[in-house]
């Protein structure tokens, strides 16, 4: 299955229930649309993940793979 774009999902990003990682300007935001997970920073570029990709991303976060990028 090909991954859809945000436009192909037919959702208005401004109307989604975004969960924020913090209050800083660089905080990430996550929204769930059916089986798709949307990730953005500061309302800019939105990345679309399927459930497997999201699980791999979370595993990487838990294992510290992104700690260097966060500093």
Secondary structure, 3 states (H helix, E strand, C coil): CCCCCHHHHCCCHHHCCCEECCCCCCCEEEEEECCEEEEEECCCCEEEECHHHHHHHHHHHHCCCCHHHHC
